[in-house]
Amino acid sequence: SSKKEFINSQKFDYDIIFFGSLNLVHTNRTNILKNIDENYNLTIFTPSTKQFEKLGFKNVLPAIPHDDINKIVSKAKITLVLNATTKEDYCWSNRIHLMLGNGAFCITDYINGLEKSYVTGEDCIFVYNLDNLEKIIDEWIINDKKNERNRLRLNGYNKANTKHTYENRIKLFMSYI
């Protein structure tokens, strides 16, 4: 986003947030989110509000402009970044860069190659097996590792904004050409 302001916060309005849409190809991700919604305080920001509400999700809010993401993620303990359908090596959503670049503490499903952009435990948290997602969420919600979470937020923010902006990526692509 155009706003590159890291917002440091100690007050959290959200336990877990997710930004994304709902589509037929998102069935697995939707099932994971439904399970999280049943067991935790999940808030979803989406252009698909009616579809999520029809499925019984509790806290569904309209999508927000990219320039306001930093305000929301700074008030969340966890931002979930779940890839929808693709599990191909080196193929993940740009959402991880967007969320980290706005100062989110991210838990994301691991895709082979992601470790070349970010380091688990330093910039964000990778989930290698989604069956363990709740256990990992519990570690961060129940144990409330505020200082560690803020350290990762800042590391991820700095890395996303120094290495993974569109400008930097275009320069890298041009250097290969």
ZAGU-782376 format. One record per residue (C-alpha): y negated, z negated, x negated; residue in three letters. Coordinates in steps of 0.1 Angstrom, whole numbers, always signed. Layout:
# residues N
c2->Y	c3->Z	c1->X	resn->ALA
...
This chain:
# residues 177
c2->+0	c3->+0	c1->+0	resn->SER
c2->-36	c3->+4	c1->-11	resn->SER
c2->-42	c3->-34	c1->-11	resn->LYS
c2->-26	c3->-49	c1->-42	resn->LYS
c2->-36	c3->-85	c1->-35	resn->GLU
c2->-9	c3->-112	c1->-42	resn->PHE
c2->-14	c3->-139	c1->-16	resn->ILE
c2->-1	c3->-173	c1->-28	resn->ASN
c2->+10	c3->-194	c1->+1	resn->SER
c2->+27	c3->-227	c1->+6	resn->GLN
c2->+26	c3->-226	c1->+44	resn->LYS
c2->+53	c3->-205	c1->+61	resn->PHE
c2->+52	c3->-192	c1->+96	resn->ASP
c2->+85	c3->-173	c1->+93	resn->TYR
c2->+119	c3->-183	c1->+78	resn->ASP
c2->+132	c3->-147	c1->+76	resn->ILE
c2->+115	c3->-114	c1->+84	resn->ILE
c2->+126	c3->-78	c1->+85	resn->PHE
c2->+106	c3->-47	c1->+86	resn->PHE
c2->+124	c3->-16	c1->+100	resn->GLY
c2->+134	c3->+5	c1->+130	resn->SER
c2->+165	c3->+8	c1->+151	resn->LEU
c2->+185	c3->+40	c1->+153	resn->ASN
c2->+221	c3->+50	c1->+160	resn->LEU
c2->+227	c3->+54	c1->+123	resn->VAL
c2->+216	c3->+18	c1->+117	resn->HIS
c2->+246	c3->+2	c1->+135	resn->THR
c2->+259	c3->-18	c1->+106	resn->ASN
c2->+224	c3->-30	c1->+97	resn->ARG
c2->+217	c3->-39	c1->+133	resn->THR
c2->+249	c3->-59	c1->+135	resn->ASN
c2->+240	c3->-78	c1->+103	resn->ILE
c2->+205	c3->-85	c1->+117	resn->LEU
c2->+220	c3->-97	c1->+150	resn->LYS
c2->+242	c3->-122	c1->+132	resn->ASN
c2->+212	c3->-134	c1->+112	resn->ILE
c2->+191	c3->-136	c1->+145	resn->ASP
c2->+218	c3->-158	c1->+161	resn->GLU
c2->+220	c3->-182	c1->+132	resn->ASN
c2->+185	c3->-184	c1->+118	resn->TYR
c2->+148	c3->-179	c1->+128	resn->ASN
c2->+145	c3->-142	c1->+122	resn->LEU
c2->+114	c3->-122	c1->+131	resn->THR
c2->+115	c3->-84	c1->+131	resn->ILE
c2->+84	c3->-62	c1->+127	resn->PHE
c2->+93	c3->-28	c1->+141	resn->THR
c2->+82	c3->+3	c1->+160	resn->PRO
c2->+114	c3->-1	c1->+180	resn->SER
c2->+104	c3->-33	c1->+198	resn->THR
c2->+119	c3->-24	c1->+232	resn->LYS
c2->+153	c3->-14	c1->+216	resn->GLN
c2->+156	c3->-46	c1->+196	resn->PHE
c2->+146	c3->-67	c1->+227	resn->GLU
c2->+173	c3->-49	c1->+248	resn->LYS
c2->+198	c3->-60	c1->+223	resn->LEU
c2->+187	c3->-96	c1->+227	resn->GLY
c2->+168	c3->-102	c1->+195	resn->PHE
c2->+146	c3->-133	c1->+199	resn->LYS
c2->+115	c3->-126	c1->+178	resn->ASN
c2->+104	c3->-90	c1->+178	resn->VAL
c2->+69	c3->-80	c1->+170	resn->LEU
c2->+52	c3->-45	c1->+167	resn->PRO
c2->+51	c3->-28	c1->+134	resn->ALA
c2->+21	c3->-36	c1->+113	resn->ILE
c2->+0	c3->-13	c1->+90	resn->PRO
c2->+11	c3->-12	c1->+54	resn->HIS
c2->-22	c3->-27	c1->+43	resn->ASP
c2->-13	c3->-59	c1->+62	resn->ASP
c2->+22	c3->-64	c1->+49	resn->ILE
c2->+10	c3->-88	c1->+21	resn->ASN
c2->-5	c3->-111	c1->+48	resn->LYS
c2->+29	c3->-113	c1->+66	resn->ILE
c2->+53	c3->-115	c1->+36	resn->VAL
c2->+32	c3->-143	c1->+21	resn->SER
c2->+39	c3->-164	c1->+52	resn->LYS
c2->+77	c3->-158	c1->+51	resn->ALA
c2->+103	c3->-177	c1->+31	resn->LYS
c2->+126	c3->-146	c1->+30	resn->ILE
c2->+120	c3->-109	c1->+35	resn->THR
c2->+153	c3->-91	c1->+41	resn->LEU
c2->+155	c3->-56	c1->+28	resn->VAL
c2->+187	c3->-40	c1->+41	resn->LEU
c2->+195	c3->-3	c1->+35	resn->ASN
c2->+204	c3->+14	c1->+67	resn->ALA
c2->+232	c3->+39	c1->+60	resn->THR
c2->+231	c3->+51	c1->+25	resn->THR
c2->+253	c3->+33	c1->+0	resn->LYS
c2->+252	c3->+61	c1->-26	resn->GLU
c2->+245	c3->+52	c1->-62	resn->ASP
c2->+207	c3->+53	c1->-70	resn->TYR
c2->+198	c3->+59	c1->-33	resn->CYS
c2->+180	c3->+31	c1->-16	resn->TRP
c2->+150	c3->+28	c1->+7	resn->SER
c2->+115	c3->+26	c1->-8	resn->ASN
c2->+111	c3->-5	c1->+13	resn->ARG
c2->+122	c3->-27	c1->-17	resn->ILE
c2->+93	c3->-14	c1->-37	resn->HIS
c2->+69	c3->-18	c1->-8	resn->LEU
c2->+79	c3->-53	c1->+0	resn->MET
c2->+79	c3->-65	c1->-36	resn->LEU
c2->+47	c3->-47	c1->-42	resn->GLY
c2->+31	c3->-67	c1->-14	resn->ASN
c2->+44	c3->-101	c1->-28	resn->GLY
c2->+75	c3->-106	c1->-7	resn->ALA
c2->+104	c3->-128	c1->-18	resn->PHE
c2->+132	c3->-103	c1->-11	resn->CYS
c2->+169	c3->-106	c1->-6	resn->ILE
c2->+184	c3->-71	c1->-6	resn->THR
c2->+218	c3->-55	c1->-5	resn->ASP
c2->+227	c3->-42	c1->-39	resn->TYR
c2->+230	c3->-4	c1->-45	resn->ILE
c2->+243	c3->+7	c1->-79	resn->ASN
c2->+213	c3->+15	c1->-100	resn->GLY
c2->+189	c3->-9	c1->-84	resn->LEU
c2->+193	c3->-31	c1->-115	resn->GLU
c2->+174	c3->-4	c1->-135	resn->LYS
c2->+143	c3->-12	c1->-114	resn->SER
c2->+146	c3->-49	c1->-107	resn->TYR
c2->+166	c3->-79	c1->-120	resn->VAL
c2->+184	c3->-102	c1->-96	resn->THR
c2->+172	c3->-137	c1->-101	resn->GLY
c2->+140	c3->-125	c1->-118	resn->GLU
c2->+123	c3->-102	c1->-93	resn->ASP
c2->+144	c3->-105	c1->-62	resn->CYS
c2->+179	c3->-115	c1->-51	resn->ILE
c2->+207	c3->-89	c1->-49	resn->PHE
c2->+235	c3->-93	c1->-24	resn->VAL
c2->+266	c3->-77	c1->-38	resn->TYR
c2->+288	c3->-85	c1->-8	resn->ASN
c2->+270	c3->-86	c1->+26	resn->LEU
c2->+298	c3->-110	c1->+38	resn->ASP
c2->+280	c3->-136	c1->+15	resn->ASN
c2->+245	c3->-130	c1->+30	resn->LEU
c2->+244	c3->-161	c1->+51	resn->GLU
c2->+255	c3->-183	c1->+21	resn->LYS
c2->+227	c3->-168	c1->+0	resn->ILE
c2->+202	c3->-173	c1->+28	resn->ILE
c2->+213	c3->-209	c1->+32	resn->ASP
c2->+206	c3->-215	c1->-6	resn->GLU
c2->+170	c3->-204	c1->-1	resn->TRP
c2->+163	c3->-219	c1->+34	resn->ILE
c2->+182	c3->-252	c1->+32	resn->ILE
c2->+175	c3->-260	c1->-4	resn->ASN
c2->+139	c3->-246	c1->+0	resn->ASP
c2->+134	c3->-235	c1->-36	resn->LYS
c2->+97	c3->-231	c1->-32	resn->LYS
c2->+88	c3->-229	c1->-69	resn->ASN
c2->+116	c3->-206	c1->-77	resn->GLU
c2->+108	c3->-184	c1->-47	resn->ARG
c2->+72	c3->-182	c1->-58	resn->ASN
c2->+82	c3->-173	c1->-93	resn->ARG
c2->+104	c3->-144	c1->-81	resn->LEU
c2->+76	c3->-133	c1->-57	resn->ARG
c2->+51	c3->-130	c1->-85	resn->LEU
c2->+76	c3->-113	c1->-109	resn->ASN
c2->+86	c3->-88	c1->-83	resn->GLY
c2->+50	c3->-81	c1->-73	resn->TYR
c2->+40	c3->-75	c1->-109	resn->ASN
c2->+69	c3->-53	c1->-117	resn->LYS
c2->+65	c3->-32	c1->-85	resn->ALA
c2->+28	c3->-27	c1->-91	resn->ASN
c2->+31	c3->-19	c1->-128	resn->THR
c2->+63	c3->+2	c1->-128	resn->LYS
c2->+71	c3->+15	c1->-93	resn->HIS
c2->+39	c3->+28	c1->-77	resn->THR
c2->+38	c3->+64	c1->-66	resn->TYR
c2->+13	c3->+71	c1->-93	resn->GLU
c2->+37	c3->+57	c1->-120	resn->ASN
c2->+67	c3->+75	c1->-106	resn->ARG
c2->+49	c3->+108	c1->-105	resn->ILE
c2->+39	c3->+104	c1->-141	resn->LYS
c2->+75	c3->+96	c1->-150	resn->LEU
c2->+88	c3->+127	c1->-131	resn->PHE
c2->+61	c3->+149	c1->-148	resn->MET
c2->+72	c3->+136	c1->-182	resn->SER
c2->+107	c3->+147	c1->-175	resn->TYR
c2->+95	c3->+181	c1->-164	resn->ILE
